[in-house]
Amino acid sequence: MKHFKILITFLLFFTLFTPTLHAMPDEQMKKILGMTQNSWVSFRDFNGKQLIYFTHLEAYTCGIKEVHYSINSDTLDKVWTLAPCKSDGISTIKKDLIMLRLELGTAKSIDVQLTFIDGTKSEILHKKP
């Protein structure tokens, strides 16, 4: 019974005092995304295709207004549409398509720039496979 009370107390404390991503201040969200910039997109060759994953950004939709990217150029002429931010702030990825599928060897590089919720823009990430 004592362990059960400790568990209930822990769960109650965790639920009440753990902030969700939605509740995270904009500046903190920008700081985290800045520190994890190299993870914004990732490359993988699989099953005869070149895949570019946007999984990391999909986990931080509450802090991002827009994602602009370009393949093999710095024009940032494409937009990656993120799943909507959930009101509870939980960062569960439920979007069906979290990647680009290209012919093998198509992308020599990708450039990505974020527009944050407050309207400011990130530095441009230039990444190669």
N, C-alpha and C positions, 0 to 999 in steps of 0.2 A: 504494500500500500504506500509506503514511503517513496519508493521509486516512481510510482504512478503520479504522486503529487509533485515530485520534482519534474517529471516529464511535462505535466500539464502547465506548471509554472513556467518552464522554459518555452514551451510553445506559445503561451500567452504573451510572454515578454518578446519573443521573436516576432510575432505577428504585429504587436503594437509598435515596436521600435525599429523595425527594419524598413527603410524607405524603399519605395518602388522606383523604377527608372523614371516614371512619369513625374514623381514628386521630386526628383533630383533637380537642383537648380541648373539653369541653362549653362552657366559658366563651368560648372562641374562636369556636365555632359560634354561640353566642348573640350575640356581638358583631357578627359578620358579618351575621346576620339582622336585627339591630337597625339596622345601617347601611344595609341594603338594603330597609327596611320598605316603601318606596313601590313596590317591585317585586313584593311578595308576590302581588298579583293584578293583572290588567290587563283592560280592557274592549275589545271590538271589535264593531262591527256588521258582519255578513257574511251574505250570502245570505238576507236576510229574517229573521235571528235576531240577538239580542243575546248575545254570548259573553263569559263571564268566565273567564279563564284562571288556573290555579293552577300554572303551569309552574315558576315560580321556587321555590315550596315543594317541588315534586316533586324538584327537584335537590338539596334539602337534607334528605331524609327521615331521614338518620342523626342529625340533631340535634333532630328534632321528634317529640314523643310524640303530640300531637293538634292538630288545626286546627278551631276553632269559628268559625262565621260566621253572619251573618244578612243578609237582603236587605231594604232599606228600613226597618230598625229596629236597635235596639242590644241585642236580646235574646240574640244568639249562640246561637240554638236549633237550629242545624244543624251537622253534623260533616262535614268533607271527609276522606275516607279516603285516606290516602297509600299509595303503593306501599311494600312492606316495604324496610327498609334492607338493602342487600346486604352480606355479610360482608367483601367486598373494599373496600367504601367507595366504589366507583366510582359517580359520580353520573349515570349514563346513564339517561335517562327512557325507560322501556319500557312505561309504562302506556298503555292504549288511550284512555282518556278523561281528559283533563287540563283540562276546562273544563265550565262549566255552559252549557246552551243554553236561552235564554229567548225569549219573544216580544219583538219590538223595543220598546224603551222601558219594559220591565217594571222593571228595576233603576234606581232613582234614586240608590242608594248601596249599599255593602256594608261591613259591619263585620267585621273578622277579628281573632282573638286566637289566639296559639300557646301551647301548653303544651310546654315543652322537655323533653328527656330527663331532666333532673334534677328535674322536677316544678314548676319555677317558670313563671310566666306572663309573656307579653309585654304591652306596652301594647296597647291596642286601636287598630287601624288603621281609620280611617273614610275611605273613598274613594268618589269620585263618577266617573261616566263622563267 
